[in-house]
Amino acid sequence: MHTIAAVMKRELKAYFSTPVAYVLLFVFLFFASFLTFRGRYFEVRQADLRIFFDMLPMLFIFLAPAIGMRLWSEERKTGTIELLFSMPVTVKQAVIGKYLAAWIFIGVALLLTFPLVITTNYLGNPDNFVIFTGYLGAFLLSGCYLVISIFCSSITSSQVISFIVSVMVCSIFVFADYPSMLNVLQTFLPAAMVEAVENMSFVVHFESIRRGVLEFRDISFYLLFITGWIAATCLMINERREA
Amino acid sequence: MHNMRRTIPALILVAVIVFCAITIADHVGRFWRVDLTDNSLYTLSDGTKKVVSELNQPISLKLYYARTAALKGPEALRFYNNYYLYIRDLLQEYEKISKGRLRLSVIDPRPDTDDELDAVQYGLEKFSTGSDPFFFGLAIVSEFGQEAVIPFFAPERQGLVEYEISSAIYNAATKTKRKIGIVTPLMVFGTGMSPYMVQMMRMQGKEPQEEWHIISQLKRHYELWPIGPDAKEIEPVDLLIVIHPKDLPPGLLFAIDQYVMKGGKLIVFTDPYCISDPAKQYFEKASNMNKLLEQWGITMVPHSFAADRELGLVVQQSQNAPAKKLLTFLNLKGDSFNRGDVITARLEAVRMLFAGVLQPKEIPGITAEPLLMTTAGGDEIEADPKDMMVYSDPDTIAGRYKESGNPVAVGYKLTGKFKSAFPDGVVIPGKENKEPEKLEGLKESEKETSIVVFSDVDMICDFIAFQDSFFGAASVGDNVNLVLNSLENLSGSSALATARTKEKYSRPFNVLDDIEAEAEKETEKKVAVVKKEIAKYQSELQALGSKVNEDNASLLQSEAIKKRRDLEERLMLAKRDLRELNKDKRIRIETTIATLKMYNMVAAPSIILVIAIVVFFIRSYKRKKYLGVRNEK
């Protein structure tokens, strides 16, 4: 646990020691507000953050890979991966530590959208429990994007390739419940499998949390999904180390 | 390479394990949930639980959703896909609480299959959205073959969906639909023509009268019995609805009276100005049933409308006309509803147009409780039948409006044992040289009963209570809920009255609404001052006119011209002031929005940049210091 915390601290420090983190935060905060207002927030005149949470899955498609792309690619490119594992750190600890650092970074980005909550509370009388569960769902959702990005970062030493592949894989999980996607799948998969694929969509599981209903199946989906991809990342790193 | 051969199967194994774990968790844990929304919007109501717990036979719920058609159709159908998932989950919740009495099956009716034929036979609505037909409805079948159907789940009706499902289950379980009698001079049932005839009439440029949407809605849940004007007795029905009781013959009035005396439940929609009435003259569009209602404890004041500045809606009378607030077009909300009565407890928005004023009359043994009312600032606008402007001009109504300090009631519920309005019976004049007929009946109700009175008819007509949507008519606000609640409450199954209004909430931007309300108040004040000045100038002009004689004609004429010029100048200034007021309102709202946008889009991200710059300087300072120390060494 102590080692995971140490890795996490090191990674968080690394984020904020370069201007990239600040630029990412700036861009995310700007677009989060811009897209919310462009989504007719002031015209609809409803004191809730539905529009903000609706566009988050799209925004995360680019944000999470941008945050996660460097985590392993950079270590491999600069060769510091050898240095890292020369220390008393296991692969699992390193993967979890790095992942948690990136997740906390996204958490900070989400927390910094608090002016939207203040604005909504100033303008009307929102259901703040629903806003809270919305943020909780958004945090879990971001964890899924991030874990995919970290896996992609572990398979290549090029950050650009890692970013592009992450965006593509994340998009598949976002659009898994789109009719056009399901239509293609059902041409060669049985109905139960199509439903199972639909159930893999990030958006489907975000839907009820966003509305203020915490369901076991949604929370378990996010946690199992993250655990599975972390296990896959550990396997990949192990394989690369041994290669 | 050797490692990769080992890693790939391991990765596949991880994927399979995660996929299976997620699928299992989805099935096992689908009922473990916490609803954190205000008023538990996503939890089945007690009414539904009661209806389901009272089931005494197994019932099949067949959810028809043309999933394949939806997937092949346009992207817009994704909306229905999500709604289907919501409905499926809701029905699973029903299944869970029923302890095995409800069995859910989800069917995808593909073209040319038995499933498609069944869906059509159950009466589900069929839409063509491409090559495959689209269905999205529910058939409920009891063990005894009794059926109840929801032909189509329109997402716009999500607020009513729990009620619709619970009501359909209740109807399938109780074997027979309850009977509702309808008394009305209006063509609420339409002309009853075939679609072909309707099309033919349209081709000839004639607009056929279609059935009112509210009637179609009621037909889903009840058996409706139209009662003709010659009826002298109401057949045994579970409830009677009187819509627009205009010039009802004495025999029919007597029949209604006696129906109540026998303990029958009654709902009355009466109106001082029913826009849906086809009468040509505006003053011929009124109705009232005061002859009976006065005796039972309520009176609708003739030629008076309920008005309210706070609840008034903005209307645009013609395409180029400016939008104005019509104070008699009420959008009841918040405290306008009696929260203590199950009929109105959970309503949020009901619209009424030129509603009448209801006044209670104290009668021993009768309880009268208001269901709908204006705010304390409401007013009664007297409308002389000769005064056309009150019926058509929002400014005239606003000009006469004064905050009364007391709410004006527009809906009432009466409960108790009522006395007959015809204690000595009634004499019905004979037709075609026949002898007049004398009818006698009960003088007092045999048992306690309830009557609900609303002082508006337009509130249930298509143009107020419904709006057109892609898949047909969708209800607006809670007008339909109000009618259904009243029916359920009066016809006995009060459990159902609590089984509705899901995911409906309105949380407006109060700050912007307040700015608008304040500006409107100022505008009205200004208009009142200007109108006063106009009246003053006009009376001065008239006074001048009366003084005119041969000697002073030219002198007074020039004075009149000067006064008229003064008035025109004043009017111009007043118009400019009004424009300024509107501009000021717009600017205040736009400034508020712009400030908030700026604060969110620029200010908050800028703080991050400032922090970044500060961190950068601290770092470079530390670095310089460190290098300095090293150089000294």
Chai-1 contact restraints between the chains, C-beta under 6 A:
chainA,res_idxA,chainB,res_idxB,connection_type,confidence,min_distance_angstrom,max_distance_angstrom,comment,restraint_id
A,Y22,B,I608,contact,1.0,0.0,6.0,A-B,restraint_1
A,Y22,B,A612,contact,1.0,0.0,6.0,A-B,restraint_2
A,L25,B,I608,contact,1.0,0.0,6.0,A-B,restraint_3
A,F26,B,P605,contact,1.0,0.0,6.0,A-B,restraint_4
A,F26,B,I608,contact,1.0,0.0,6.0,A-B,restraint_5
A,F26,B,L609,contact,1.0,0.0,6.0,A-B,restraint_6
A,L29,B,A604,contact,1.0,0.0,6.0,A-B,restraint_7
A,L29,B,P605,contact,1.0,0.0,6.0,A-B,restraint_8
A,F30,B,M601,contact,1.0,0.0,6.0,A-B,restraint_9
A,F30,B,P605,contact,1.0,0.0,6.0,A-B,restraint_10
A,S33,B,N600,contact,1.0,0.0,6.0,A-B,restraint_11
A,S33,B,M601,contact,1.0,0.0,6.0,A-B,restraint_12
A,F34,B,M601,contact,1.0,0.0,6.0,A-B,restraint_13
A,F37,B,K597,contact,1.0,0.0,6.0,A-B,restraint_14
A,F42,B,I593,contact,1.0,0.0,6.0,A-B,restraint_15
A,R45,B,P508,contact,1.0,0.0,6.0,A-B,restraint_16
A,R45,B,F509,contact,1.0,0.0,6.0,A-B,restraint_17
A,Q46,B,R507,contact,1.0,0.0,6.0,A-B,restraint_18
A,A47,B,R507,contact,1.0,0.0,6.0,A-B,restraint_19
A,P115,B,N600,contact,1.0,0.0,6.0,A-B,restraint_20
A,P115,B,A604,contact,1.0,0.0,6.0,A-B,restraint_21
A,T119,B,L596,contact,1.0,0.0,6.0,A-B,restraint_22
A,L123,B,F509,contact,1.0,0.0,6.0,A-B,restraint_23
A,L123,B,V511,contact,1.0,0.0,6.0,A-B,restraint_24
A,G124,B,R507,contact,1.0,0.0,6.0,A-B,restraint_25
A,G124,B,P508,contact,1.0,0.0,6.0,A-B,restraint_26
A,G124,B,F509,contact,1.0,0.0,6.0,A-B,restraint_27
A,G124,B,N510,contact,1.0,0.0,6.0,A-B,restraint_28
A,N125,B,R507,contact,1.0,0.0,6.0,A-B,restraint_29
A,P126,B,R507,contact,1.0,0.0,6.0,A-B,restraint_30
A,D127,B,D38,contact,1.0,0.0,6.0,A-B,restraint_31
A,F129,B,L36,contact,1.0,0.0,6.0,A-B,restraint_32
A,V130,B,T37,contact,1.0,0.0,6.0,A-B,restraint_33
A,T133,B,L36,contact,1.0,0.0,6.0,A-B,restraint_34
A,P179,B,L71,contact,1.0,0.0,6.0,A-B,restraint_35
A,P179,B,L77,contact,1.0,0.0,6.0,A-B,restraint_36
A,P179,B,R78,contact,1.0,0.0,6.0,A-B,restraint_37
A,L182,B,L71,contact,1.0,0.0,6.0,A-B,restraint_38
A,N183,B,L71,contact,1.0,0.0,6.0,A-B,restraint_39
A,N183,B,K72,contact,1.0,0.0,6.0,A-B,restraint_40
A,A196,B,T23,contact,1.0,0.0,6.0,A-B,restraint_41
A,N199,B,D26,contact,1.0,0.0,6.0,A-B,restraint_42
A,G212,B,L36,contact,1.0,0.0,6.0,A-B,restraint_43
A,G212,B,T37,contact,1.0,0.0,6.0,A-B,restraint_44
A,V213,B,R33,contact,1.0,0.0,6.0,A-B,restraint_45
A,V213,B,D35,contact,1.0,0.0,6.0,A-B,restraint_46
A,V213,B,Y42,contact,1.0,0.0,6.0,A-B,restraint_47
A,L214,B,V34,contact,1.0,0.0,6.0,A-B,restraint_48
A,E215,B,R33,contact,1.0,0.0,6.0,A-B,restraint_49
A,F216,B,G29,contact,1.0,0.0,6.0,A-B,restraint_50
A,F216,B,W32,contact,1.0,0.0,6.0,A-B,restraint_51
A,R217,B,A25,contact,1.0,0.0,6.0,A-B,restraint_52
A,R217,B,D26,contact,1.0,0.0,6.0,A-B,restraint_53
A,R217,B,G29,contact,1.0,0.0,6.0,A-B,restraint_54
A,R217,B,R30,contact,1.0,0.0,6.0,A-B,restraint_55
A,S220,B,A25,contact,1.0,0.0,6.0,A-B,restraint_56
A,F221,B,I22,contact,1.0,0.0,6.0,A-B,restraint_57
A,L224,B,V18,contact,1.0,0.0,6.0,A-B,restraint_58
A,L224,B,A21,contact,1.0,0.0,6.0,A-B,restraint_59
A,L224,B,I22,contact,1.0,0.0,6.0,A-B,restraint_60
A,G228,B,V14,contact,1.0,0.0,6.0,A-B,restraint_61
A,G228,B,V18,contact,1.0,0.0,6.0,A-B,restraint_62
A,A231,B,V14,contact,1.0,0.0,6.0,A-B,restraint_63
A,A232,B,L11,contact,1.0,0.0,6.0,A-B,restraint_64
A,A232,B,V14,contact,1.0,0.0,6.0,A-B,restraint_65
A,L235,B,T7,contact,1.0,0.0,6.0,A-B,restraint_66
A,L235,B,A10,contact,1.0,0.0,6.0,A-B,restraint_67
A,L235,B,L11,contact,1.0,0.0,6.0,A-B,restraint_68
A,E239,B,N3,contact,1.0,0.0,6.0,A-B,restraint_69
A,E239,B,T7,contact,1.0,0.0,6.0,A-B,restraint_70
A,E242,B,N3,contact,1.0,0.0,6.0,A-B,restraint_71
A,A243,B,N3,contact,1.0,0.0,6.0,A-B,restraint_72
